[in-house]
Amino acid sequence: MARIALENGWIKAGWINIRWYVACLGIAGKVGVGLIVLALLFWMTAVLPQQQILQALQDKVEGMQLTQSDAIGSIVLDDDQALQLFYDFLPQNGAAPYWINILDQIAEENGVALNRSDYRLQLEKESRLLRYEIKFPISGTYPQIRAFIASILQAVPALALTNIDIKRETVALGQVEARLGMALYLRDD
């Protein structure tokens, strides 16, 4: 019993000391202590978890870079070999209808209407590249058009988006009219 009374006495004395220190702080001191407590809480709830996520992502990137450098580190290409590897990556000239058909399929999958398409073949000077300039108007909702563009750029690695014009007649109308300009790069064998 004496022990409990002694502990209660220490607790009461501790609270009295704390209350006395708080009273001595004044308004500016109380505001300062409050800001320190808020900053500490913010750091613990917002910054610290994000630092842990960042560290995990950095560790993942380092691991991927090590794996990639191990795989590529033994391969050394001169300029001619690297250029030939680039050309080999591109589809052949005869494959243009196949890739254009892929564009139509992806448009259908994303619910985007391709109205008509204009194709023009351009020869690149002093290179073995052919460039099909493709221009087509499409209509759909804005998310559908974004998904279509992302899908075709992922599915057709030799395709580049050259321009895009988007317009909507009214804000209430969910449909968007867009005109896409793309370039399909092919190798000329």
Order of alpha helices (4+ residues) and beta strands (2+ residues): alpha-alpha-alpha-alpha-beta-beta-beta-alpha-beta-beta
